[in-house]
């Protein structure tokens, strides 16, 4: 049995030391996962200071898989990465958050970290292509989309964004040919 006084959370959340100690000493399993499993997601968010996997799950939850709170999602992914720099998709998701917030420097820093850590995540190339496009680096954007498409040939976004980049770069004939090619893979 885990004892948590939710009424004390607003006063202890910045440090959460008092309530955290109560939760840690109250059971044999991970108390944060217990709180998550019983629907106390907010309590898990405020009390978790040591579980990278839970921080990642909280990031997923707050980044649209249950709720949408960019501040909490960002803090959760930052904690996950702090606890485990190789957190699965941690840098990728943090890059997406920075992108949504319009921070292209942060987005590029995090997506480059993801690519360095997880070389098999070709989806990161798509995200980086979008960052390059936003920065008007059409050559790099085109290269990333071209490298993404063979990895995910049935996803229309790669073709669509490649065609847009090509058109913006004045390569209209190539852009025009890109969309019909996608039809052969999207059926």
N, C-alpha and C positions, 0 to 999 in steps of 0.2 A: 504494500500500500504506500502510495506517495502522498505526502501532505504538502499542498501548495496553497498559500493564502493569496488568492488573486487580488484581494483588496489592497494588499501591500505593494503590488507590482508598480504602480505609478511612482511611488516614492523610492523604490530600489532599482528600477530598471537601468539607470545609467551605469551602476556598478553591479547590480543584481547579486551581490555577495551574500546577503542574509538569506534570501529565498533560495538561492542556488545551493547554499550549504544544507538547507533543510531538505531539498529535493535529492541531493546527492546521498545524504545519509539515510534515506527512507526506503531503499529497496535494493534488490540484488541485480536488477537489469538496468540498462541505460535509461535513466529517468527522462531524458529528452525524447527518446523514441517512444517511451510510454505515453508521455504527454501528447505527442503527435498522434499516436494510435487512438487516443481517446478524444480526439478532436480539439485538443487544446493547442492549436497551432501557434496562436499568438504568444502563449506562455512559453512554448518551445523556442520561439524566436527570441524572446527577451532573455531567456536563461541559458541558451546554448553558448558556451564559450570554448568548447574543446572537441566537438565532433564535426569533422570536415564533411563527412557524408550527409549528416543531417543538415548542415549549413547549405550544402548543394541542393538538397531536397527542398529546403525552405526557399532558396533562390528560385527554383523551378515553380514552386507554389505561387510566390509573389510576382513572378514574371508571366502570369497569365494562365497557369495551370491550377486555378482555384481562386485566385485574387489577382488584382493588378495594382501593385504598389512598387514603382521603380526604385524608390529610396530603400525600401526593405529588401528588394531583390538584389540591388547593388551591394548593400551591406552584407547580405548573406553570402553572395559569391566572393566578396572581398575576404570575409572570414574564412570561407572554405579554402581559398587560395593561400591565405596566411598560414593556415593549419597544415595544408598539403598543397604545395605549389603545382603538383601534377593532377589536381582534382579534375576528374573527367568532365570535359567541356566547360570548365570554370572560366578560363580566359575567353573562350568563344562567346559564352553568354554575357560576360561582362563587356565584351566588345559590342555586342548587339545593344546593350543598355546604353553605353556611351553614344552609339550611333543614333539611337532614338532621341537622346538628349541633345544631339547636335554637336557633341564633342568628338570631332574627327581625329584629333591627336590621341585622345584616350582610346578611341576605337581602334586606331591603327596599332598603337602600342600593345593592346591586349590581343588583337588578332595575330600579330606577329609572334607574340608569346605562345599562343595556341598552336600555330603552325610549327614552331620550334619544338614544342613538347609533344604534340600529337600529329606526326607527319601523315598519318592515315586519314585525318579529318579533312577531306577535300571540300566539305561544305564551308570550311573556313576560307577557301579560295573564293567562293561566291561572295561571302561577307566582305572579304578584302577588296574584291572587285567593285562592290558597291561603295566602299570608302574611297577607293581610287577615283571612281566616277564622280562622287560628290566633290572631290578635290580637283576635278577636271584633269586628272592624269589618265588620259584616254588609252595610251599605249599600255600602261600597267593594268588598267581595268580590262582591256581586251584580252591580254595574256591570261589573267586570272579566270575570266569567263570561259576562254577556250580550254583551259586545263580542267575546269569544273565539269563541262558538258560531257566528256567521255566517262567520267565517274558517275554522273547521274543523267543519263541520256533521256530518261522519260520525264524529266522535270522541265516544264515549259519556261520557268523563270530564267534559266541560263541562256536559252536561245533568245528570249525576248530582250533581255538586258544586253546581250552581245549585239543583237541587231540595233538596239538603240545607240550603243557606243559606236558601232561602225557608221551609223548614219550621222551621228554628231561629229565624227572624225572625217566626214566627207566621203566615206567609202560606201556610197549608196548602192552600187551593184552588189557588193558583198552582203550588205544589210538585207537587200531584197531577196537574196538567195538563202539566207539563214532561216527565215521563217518557214518556207516550204520543207526544208530539211527536217525541221522539228516535227512536222506532221507525220513523217515516217516512223518516228520514235514514240510519239504520244498516243498511238492507237492501242 
